[in-house]
Amino acid sequence: MPLSWLWRAGSLLRRGRPVSAPVPVLCVGNLVAGGTGKTPVVRDLVERLKGRGVAVASLSRGHGGHLQGPLSVDPARHDAVDVGDEPLLLAGHHPAWIGRDRVAAALAMADAGIQAIVMDDGFQNPSLRKDLSLIVVDGGAGFGNGQIIPAGPLRETLSSGLSRAHALVVVGDGPGVAVARKVAGNLPVLTAHLLPDPVVAAALHDQPVLAFAGIGRPAKFFDMVRGIGARLVAQVSFADHHDFTPAELSALSGRATAAGARLVTTEKDAMRLSSEWQRQVTILPVRLSWDDPVAVDGLLDRLMGLANGRS
């Protein structure tokens, strides 16, 4: 708990006057350490804005990559070692940028003709002003024990984070849904679910599978594999953003072969595999499905109303 107090004090000291970007900034963040489903939310929101004719791109820090940015991610030139797994995944679907310096990245994106920015994480980064901020909550895990790192999973207090948010997005079912509604106050609570790719899901149905994942909560992926009717003969968890070694992958492949099973992993984990290993592993992509898409469109109306006010 004393270390949690130090973490909180350090967070407060980082706060300063944020810089406004020339274009609207929508931040998709969270209050806990670990995965909550932010990246699928980012992808969906970018696609919705693209559907409105907006030149939009995502912005990530580039966690796990050695390049500082700002730069536009090109899957033909960059890999996860360069830019991180999440930006590389996003770049396969829409324009995606990275930048350790969020302000410099936002300015470079605006200069490149980007009309709106959707930030993947960065809610606790005080440098760039966010026009709208969404807090993503894992429906299964919620906010844990409600304590700050290292006594609990929170990056900051609930009251501090909620005071800067414009809505909560709860992904998946579980106790986190009720908790989010309880603490939200006047903030809207949007709910959504991750759905597996139907083609891949059908191919894996009733098939023996060895699933492995290095994401925030691997158990969510394993539950999904079971949910599509695959016969899960083994499940192997790694740390989030784990850099798979050839020896580890060979060992997994050997176990799968011995069990007569297929190797299956997440789309995010696949970004950290070589092209050779990607061909040997079945990748199970997911997409986000909103329970109330009209409410989501209302938030995007608000965001683009800010864009009109800037012009």
N, C-alpha and C positions, 0 to 999 in steps of 0.2 A: 504493500500500500504506500509506504513512503516513496518508492520509486515512481508510483503512479502520480503522486503529487509533483515530483520533479518533471515528469513528462508533461503534465498540464501546465506547469510554470513555463517550460520551454516553448510550448505551443502559443501561450499568450504573448511571450516576448517576440515571436515571429510576426505578430499582427502589425500591419502598417497601413498606409493609404494605398489602396489598389489603383492600378492604371486601367483606364477604360480603353477597350479596343475600338477600332473604327466600325466594326460590325458586331451584331448581337452574338453573345456567348451563352450557350446553354451547357451547364455543367452537370454531368451524371457522376455522382460521387457516393460515398458511403461513410458511415460513422465507425465501422469496425475494421479491424485488420483481417485480411483474407477475402476470398471471393464471395460475392453476393449476387453475381449475375449482371454486373455493370456493362460488360462488353456487348452482350446481345441487346441490351436496352439501347446502347449507343448506335449500334448497327440499324436497329429498327427506326429510331428517330431520324437518322441521316436519310434513310430510304424514304421516309414520309416527307421530309423536307425536299428531297430530290423530286418527288412526285408533284410538288407544288411549283416546280421550275426554279428552285433556289439552288445556286451554286454553293453547295455546302460541303464541308470536310470535317473529319474528326481530328482531334488533337490529343496526343498522348505524350507522356513524359519519355517513353521509350525504355521502360524498366527492363533490365536484363541485357540491353544492347549497349555497345560501346560508343556509338555515334551520338554527339551532343545535339545536333540540329541547330537551328530549325531546317528541316528538309521534308520534302514530299516523298513518302515511302513508295518505292517501286519494287514489286515482288520479283521482277525480272533481274534486278540488280542487287537487292538487299535480301538478307536472311535474318533469322532471329538473333544471331550473334551481333548483327549490325544495329537493329532497331528494336529488338524485343518481340516476343511472340504475339502479343495482343495487337500492336500496330500492324504487324505483318498480316495477321488474320483479317483485320478490318480493311487493309489495302486490297485484299482480294475481292472486295465487294463495292468499295467506293473510295474516293480520294481520302487519303489518310496522311497526316503529318505527325512528326515528333518534334519535341523541343524541350530541353531541360529548362531553358528560360522561357516561361509561358508567354511573357509579354513580347519578347522578340519574335517568338513563333507566331503569335496572333497578328503582329504587324506585317510579318513576311507573308502570311496567308492572305491578308487583306490586299497587299500589294500584288499578289498573284491572281487576284480576281475572286477570291472566296467571299461569299456574301453572308455566310453564317457559320459559326464554329460550334461543334458539339464536343465538349471535353470529356474524354474517358478518364475519370478520376481527377484529382486536383482540387477537391472541395476544401481541403485544409490548406492549400497553397494560397497565400494572401496577396500575391503580386498582381494577378489579373482580376479585374472586376467581372463578376458573373451577373448577367441580366436575369437569368432563371437558374435555379439550382434544384436538382432532384436528388433525394437520398434514396438509394436502393437498399432494400432490406431483404435478407434471405428469410423466406417464410418458415423454414425449418429451424433456423438458429436464432432469429430475432436479433436482440442486442446482448445475448449472453447473460452474464451476471450483472450487467450494468456498470461495471467498473472499468477504469482506464488502464491501458497497458502499463505495466505487466500484470497487474492484479486481475485484469479482465481483457476483453477484446476491443474496447472502445478506444478510438484515436483521440476523442475529446468527450466532454460531458454531453449528455443528451440535450440538456437545456441550451448549451452553447450552439450545438449543431443545428437543432431545430429552429433556433432563432434566425438563422441565415438561410433556411430552406424555403422553397415555395410549394413543395409537394413531396410525399413519400411514395415510392414504388415498391410494392411487396411482390417478390418473385417466388412462386411456389406456394404450397399449402403448409400448414403447421401452426404452432403456437405464435410464431412471429407475426402472423396476420392480426390476431387479437391484440398483441402487444403494440403493434404499430398504430392501430386505431385508438388504443388507449392513450398513447403519449402524443398523438398528432395534434391535439387541440383543434385549432381552426384550419390546419393544413389539410388539403385534399389527400386522400389515400387511394392510389391507383393500384390495382392488382393485375398480375399477369402470370403466365406459365410458360415454361420452356417445353417445346414440342420437338421430338426427334424427327429427323428427315424420314418421310414415310417410305421412300424407296429402300433406303438402307435398313430401316426397321423391319420391313417385310422380308428382306433377304436374310436377316439374322434371326427371325422368328423360329423357335424350336431348334436352333443350332447351338452346339456347344461353343462357349466363348470364354476366353481369358481376357479380362478387361484390366487395363492399367491407366492411371491418370495422375498427373502432377498439377492439380488445380487447387483452389482454395478449400473446397470440400469435396474430395473424391467420392464420398459416400453418395452424394447426389447423382453422380454419373452412374455409379453401380446400381442404384435404385432404378434409374431410367432404363439401363440395360435389362434388368429383370422385368421392368414394366412392359417392354416390347415383346416379351415372351421368349427371350433368349435363355439358354441354359447356362448359367454362370458357373463354370467349374472352378474358377479362381479369380480373385481380385487383388490387385497390387497397387498400393498407394505410394506416391512420392510427394515431396514438398512442392509447394506452388512454384512454378517456373523452373522446375528441375531440368537440368541439362543432362539428357540421357546419354550414357556412354555406350560404345559399341558392345562392350562386355555385358552390360545390363540388358540391352536389347536382344543380344544373342541368347542370354539366359531365359528371357521371357519367351522367345521364339521356341527354344528347346522344350520348355514346360508346355507350351501350347501344342507343339507337335506330339509330345508324349501323351497328351490327353485327347488328341484328335480334335483340338479346338482351334477356333480362329482368334487371332490377336485383334483386339478392338480398343480404340482410344478416342479421345475427344479431338475436335477440330483444332482447339488451341494447342494441345500437346503435339499434334501433327506438325505444327509450325516449327517445332524444335527437332524434328526428324530429318535425316537426309532424304533426298528424293528416292534413293534405293529402298530405305526402310518404309517410306510412305507407300511404296508399291506393295509392300509385304503386310501392311497393317490395314485393317478396315477402319475407316474414319466415320464416326457417327456425328454429323452436324446437328445443330439445334436451331430453332427459330423462336422468336418471342411472339406470344399471342396475348393480346390485351383483353381483359374481361369487359372493359368499357372504352373502346377506341375513340368514341366521341369526346370523352373527357381528355384524352391525349391530344386530339386535334385542337381542343380548346386551349391547351397550353402552348401549342405551336402557333396558334392564332395570336396569342399574347406576345410570343417571341417576335414574330414577324411584324407585329404592330410597332414594336420598338425599332425595327429596321426602317419602317416607313417614317418614323419620327426622326431618325438620323438623316434621312435624305432631304 
